[in-house]
Amino acid sequence: MESSLADIERIMPVEQQPESFGEALRRSLLEDTAWDVLQAEGYDAMRNSQYARALILLVGAMQKAPVIQSLYLQTYLAQNFEQWFGSAKSIYREIVTPMFRTYWERVLATSAAFRTGTSFTTRLFELLDGTPEGTRKFLGAMRFCLGATLPEDTMNWLSRA
């Protein structure tokens, strides 16, 4: 990752990078920046219409946060991805869905946070069909498997048919 960032900076120096995306990548993926700091900065970037920076920071926060907080961040990201990429089927299928799948496969393999059995939880990955609807259903199922309570608006979004 370090060499990839160095390659990017050789092509596009830091001062020329839109929304300081290289710095956001470094802080999100390489440095030991706290998840809640990344989250706060990501939300600030979103409010300031710095969408690339916001997404990088929020994905970094999602990766570093405790599982329940990560689930909440993922619902926020999924809602935005649905708006931005819902009609861009290939982006959703090839980038968004694999990101969520990879995260949850890692958590399932390394965490005892689930209140459901591994075989039941593993079957739920079938919901990740490359669509925004499948992602929403999957995140709702993960909420159930974790026994997590989320804010009412998030719960409503997850249960939307």
N, C-alpha and C positions, 0 to 999 in steps of 0.2 A: 504494500500500500504506500509505503514511504517513497519508493522509487517511482510509482505511478504519479504521485503528487508532484515529485520533482520534475517528471516529464511534462506534466501540465504546466508547471511554472516556467519551464524553459520555453514553451510555446506561447504561453500567455502569462506574462509577469503579474505578480500579485496586485500591483496597482492598476492593472487593466482588467481584472476579473470582475464581471458583473456580480454585484451583491456579495463580494468577497467569498465566493463559493469554495475556493481552495482552503481558506482559513477555517471555514465551517466544516469542511471535510476533515481537516487535520484535528480540530477540536472534538468532532463527533466520533471519529474512528481511531485515531492514534493516541490522542492525549487522554489523560485521566480526568476529564472534565465531568463533574457531577451531573447526573441525569436531570435533576431539577433545575440546574443552571441552564442546561441545553434546552429544556422545556420552556422555561421563561423567555429565553432569547428567541426561541422558535416562534412562540406566540407573538412576541413583539415584532419579529420580522414579518409574520403573517399580517398583522394589523397595518404594517407599513408597506404592504404590497410587494415585499421582497420574497416571492414565492419559492424560488429555488433555494435560497438560504434557509427559509423556514422549513422546507421539507427535509433538507439535509440535517438541520439541527434536531428536528422532531424525530426523524428516523434514528439518529444517534441516541436521543433520550429514550426512545422505545427500546433500543437494544440494551441500554444500561439500567433501566428502571426495574424495581421489583415487579413481579409478574402482574399483580392487580393494577398497579399504576400503568404498566405497559399496555395492558388491555384497554384501559381508558384512553391512553394516547392513540392506540390503534383504531379505536372507534372514531376519534377525531380525524385521524388521517384518512380512514376509509370513507368517511362522509365527504371529505374534500376530494379524494380521488374519484369518488362516484360522480361528483359534479364536473370535475375537469376531464376525466378520462372515460366516463361511462359510455360514450359513443365511440371511443377509440379502442375497439375490442382487442387489437393486437397489443397495445400498451398495457392494458389491464391484464390480459392473459399471460403475456411474456415477462412483465416486470412487477406489477403490483401483486398479483396472486402468488408468484414464487417467493416474494419477500415475506408475506404473511406465513406461507407454508414452512419456509425455512426456520423462521423464528419459533413457531409452535412445535415443530419437530424437535428442535434443540431443547425447548423447555420440557416437552414430554419425556425426553431421554434423560434429563438431568435434574428434574424437580419433583418433589413430593407434594406439590401444592394442590394437585387434583384430588377431588373427592370421588371421582369416578374411576373405574378400572381402566387399565391401559388399553385393553382390546376395544372397549366401548369408545374411549376417547379417540383412538386411532381410526376407527370407522368414520368418525365425523369429518375427517380430512376429505372424504368424498364430496362434501359440500363445496369445497374450493374448486369450482368448475370454471374459473377464469372470468367470472362476471361479478359486477358489483353486488348483485343480489346474493350470489353464492358466498361472497366474502362476508356480507352482513349476517347471513344465516350462520356461517361458521363462527364468527366472533360472538354471536349470541349463544351458540352451543358451548364455546369455551367459557363464557361467563357462567353458564350453568355448571359446567364441569368443575370450575373453581369455587362455586358457591359465592360468587362476588356480587355485591350490591353496588350499582353505579347510579349516578344522578338520573332523575326521572326522565329528562329529555333524551338521555343516552339510551335508557331502557326502552323508551318508546321507539326510538330509531331502530334499535336491534330487533324489536318485535314486529316491525312494520312488514306487512305481507306483500 
